Amino acid sequence: MIRLKELRDERNWSMREAAQFLKKSYTTYVNHEKGYREPNSEDLAAYAKAYGVSIDYLIGRTDNRLPVTSDNHDLKNALRFALFNGADVNITDEMYEEIKRFAAFTAQRDKEKKE
């Protein structure tokens, strides 16, 4: 797995901490991260969901981290990781909309600074 280590390092987790968070045995996680064993499709889906990235990103097929989705569930999961370091925080629709408004405000402010 090309990017498991990268995603784990971003969170400052040990391999043991990552395995515990992902509900995988330590040996299984290590084998997947080091490329000794290929994860099955269920493992790939679980890793992608837990880290808030697409399977394509996870396996190195794309540099776009966000999964393509028709709903906001995966985006909220990604926000949970980005803002709360994976803590079990429920991102409500109201919170999600406020985060989007703040991001738009920040982008507009930066654009105005450049002008």
NUBA-226867 format. One line per 3 residues: for each residue x, y, z of C-alpha. Coordinates in Angstrom, 3 decimals. Each point is the difference from the previous one (the first is absolute). Layout:
# NUBA-226867
X/Y/Z | ...
# end
This chain:
# NUBA-226867
0.000/0.000/0.000 | 1.677/3.094/-1.218 | -1.654/2.582/2.249
-0.876/-1.698/3.296 | 3.250/1.167/1.589 | -0.471/3.538/-1.307
-3.533/0.191/1.407 | 1.072/-1.527/3.310 | 2.968/2.388/0.305
-2.291/2.999/-0.570 | -1.816/-0.976/3.169 | 3.201/-0.707/1.940
-1.164/-3.542/0.718 | 2.148/-3.023/0.589 | -0.814/-3.107/-2.016
-1.588/-1.474/3.126 | -2.210/3.082/0.492 | -1.082/-0.085/-3.646
-0.836/-3.704/0.227 | -2.071/0.588/3.130 | -1.852/2.940/-1.525
-0.666/-1.955/-3.189 | -1.066/-3.079/1.986 | 2.593/-2.173/-1.734
2.491/-2.333/1.572 | 3.428/1.549/0.319 | 1.529/-2.672/-2.227
-2.599/0.503/-2.728 | 0.466/3.765/0.039 | 3.803/-0.256/-0.117
-0.161/-2.491/-2.875 | -2.288/2.328/-1.968 | 1.991/3.167/0.702
3.345/-1.603/-0.856 | -1.408/-1.691/-3.100 | 0.608/-3.555/1.208
-3.677/-0.831/-0.572 | -2.547/1.595/-2.299 | -3.168/1.108/1.777
-3.266/-1.405/-1.290 | -2.793/2.258/-1.229 | -1.628/0.140/3.439
3.276/1.096/1.577 | 0.516/2.664/-2.673 | -3.506/1.342/0.566
0.535/0.043/3.774 | 3.341/1.809/-0.277 | -1.385/2.551/-2.440
-3.033/0.701/2.173 | 2.019/0.239/3.211 | 2.583/2.373/-1.500
-2.632/1.987/-1.921 | 1.573/-0.549/-3.413 | -0.970/-1.785/-3.183
1.223/-3.508/-0.724 | 1.616/1.390/-3.147 | 2.002/2.423/2.136
0.881/-2.727/2.471 | 1.513/-2.236/-2.670 | 1.727/2.872/-1.817
-2.229/0.149/-3.058 | -0.819/3.691/0.573 | 1.224/2.923/2.077
-3.589/1.075/0.714 | -0.642/-1.050/3.587 | -3.734/0.513/0.079
-2.246/-2.842/-1.030 | -2.552/0.634/-2.713 | -3.349/-0.204/1.735
-3.571/1.046/-0.497 | -0.461/0.953/3.645 | 1.961/1.864/2.633
0.848/-3.000/2.205 | 3.520/-0.497/-1.328 | 0.700/3.741/-0.005
-1.123/0.228/3.612 | 2.259/-2.930/0.826 | 2.932/1.774/-1.642
-0.793/3.167/1.963 | -0.163/-1.981/3.220 | 3.551/-1.205/-0.631
1.286/3.387/-1.118 | -1.528/1.999/2.832 | -0.176/-2.462/2.875
2.878/-2.398/-0.793 | -2.366/-2.935/-0.389 | -1.791/0.498/3.315
-3.507/-1.380/0.164 | -1.746/3.321/-0.662 | -3.319/0.080/-1.795
0.133/2.650/-2.731 | -3.598/1.155/-0.256 | -1.494/1.474/-3.165
-0.004/3.363/1.761 | 3.722/-0.273/0.832 | 0.779/-1.124/-3.554
-1.812/3.014/-1.483 | 1.779/2.368/2.396 | 3.388/-1.469/-0.957
-0.841/0.494/-3.681 | -0.990/3.629/0.652 | 3.221/0.626/1.907
2.080/-1.569/-2.788 | -1.746/2.210/-2.572 | 0.574/3.066/2.200
3.696/-0.853/0.382 | 0.428/-0.538/-3.739 | -1.685/3.342/-0.763
2.127/1.818/2.586 | 3.205/-1.467/-1.466 | -1.112/0.951/-3.507
-0.630/3.595/1.101 | 3.434/0.179/1.648 | 1.647/-0.919/-3.284
-1.809/2.731/-1.936
# end
